Amino acid sequence: MQIVLDLAAILLAYALGSVPFGLLVVKLTTGKDIRKIESGRTGGTNAMRAAGFWAGFTTAMLDILKGAAAVWLAKFITPDNHLIHVLAPLAAILGHNYSIFLPERDQNGKFLRLRGGAGGAPSVGGAMGIWPGSILIILPLGMLTFFTIGIASVTTMAVALFATIAFAIRASQGLMPWTDVLYGVGAEILLVWALRPNIKKLLEGNERIVKYSLNGWLRARKEKQEEK
């Protein structure tokens, strides 16, 4: 019976993570299909590109919430199995990146892949679900990274790194189990895997820079000066 409950918690977390809030927010506000805009991902950054800052912000907050809710749901279903509380948010990230609700088919109707985001926001939410205080560390650092460097893929990978470091420090102080550190490591692996194309662009110097960031503003200012 316990195994059934554990599997149910993981599957429900995956289904929760699969909810494409970016697709819904952009569709409701602009009528556009986010999958046909820029990167085609359903996360907050692409929602911002498709429908503006507030659409991106709303999407990011909802994606954070579903990551945290995956932990809360797991704790409700199987309160005594802490490993499941760690695996559930990883399942939510997996669902976000490869949503069961967003299958993509070719012209012949054959299944190709599942669409989704890159996993940054739900990874923040998962960390918050495991340790609520982490949001006060990871979110400010993530926002600082995003609005200074201005590269969404770097920010996405950074938030899981921040979670890993914060959890490792707490675990070394005996404030949380070392199992929780596995969440940060697992999240980082999932994010890096999803961002393989972006990492290639980073290495080539072709990755997008968000215009709302300090880096984006400085670059735009430099380009204007060069045009004069």
Residue, then its C-alpha position, 0 to 999 in steps of 0.5 A: m500500500q505504501i508503494v502505491l501511495d508513493l507512486a501516486a505522489i510522484l505521478l500527481a506531482y508530475a501531472l501538476g508540474s505539467v500544467p502549462f501556465g505560460l501557455l494559458v496566461v499568454k493565450l488569455t491575455t493576447g490570444k497567441d500560442i506561446r509555443k510559436i514565439e521565440s524559444g517556444r518554451t512555456g516558462g516565464t521568460n518566454a511568456m514575458r517575450a510573448a505578452g510583456f513583463w506582467a504575463g511573464f511575472t504571473t507565469a513565473m509565480l504560478d510555476i513556482l507555486k506548482g513546484a512547492a505544491a508538489v512537495w505539499l501534496a507529497k507530504f499530505i499523501t505520504p507524510d512519513n517518507h521524506l525521500i518522496h518529498v524530495l522526488a516529488p518536486l523533481a517530478a514536477i520539474l520534469g512535468h514542467n519541462y516535458s508536459i503530458f498536456l503538450p505533445e507535439r506530433d508530426q504531419n503523419g500524426k506520430f508522437l515526437r516529443l513533449r513540450g514545456g519550459a526549462g524548469g527554473a521557476p518550479s525548481v525554486g518552488g520545489a526548494m521552497g516546499i522542502w524548506p520555506g525559508s529558501i525562497l528568501i535566499i533563492l528568489p532574490l539571488g535569482m532575480l538579481t542574476f536575471f536583472t543584471i546578467g539578463i540571460a534567462s538560461v544562466t538564471t535558470m541554472a543558477v537557481a538550482l545551484f543556489a538551492t544546492i549551496a543553501f541546502a548543503i550549508r544547512a545540512s552541514q549544520g545539522l538543520m536538515p537531512w543531506t537527502d535534501v541536497l540531492y534535490g538541488v543536484g537533481a534539479e540542476i541536472l534536469l535544468v542543464w539537460a533541458l538547456r542544452p541548446n542554450i548552453k551551446k549558444l552561450l558557448e558561441g556567444n549567441e544567447r539572448i539577453v533580456k532587454y529588461s536587464l542591466n546587461g540588456w540596457l547597457r548593450a542597447r545603449k552601446e548599440k545606439q551610440e555606435e549608430k550615431 
